[in-house]
Amino acid sequence: MEKYEYKNIKTGEIVEDFMAEDYVLEKLGITIEPKGKNGEMTQEQIENIEETVEWFFSGNWIKEEVKED
């Protein structure tokens, strides 16, 4: 399984891919309340979160594959 991280080209900060969603939502001050049945996220919410993460990291960030030794 491939692992990725995002590296800020200005600050050197690194965010691992599994933390990216939480990192972005926290940085943007976004709280999401699941609106699906049984307290789950709707497909639309999931897609919006994915697009927001992609947008956030499209600026001063580089997505790099993490090499496992």
ABEGO torsion letter per residue (X at the ends): XBBBBBBBAAAGBBBBAAAAAAAAAAAAGBBBBBABBGGBBBAAAAAAAAAAAAAAAABABBBBBBBBX
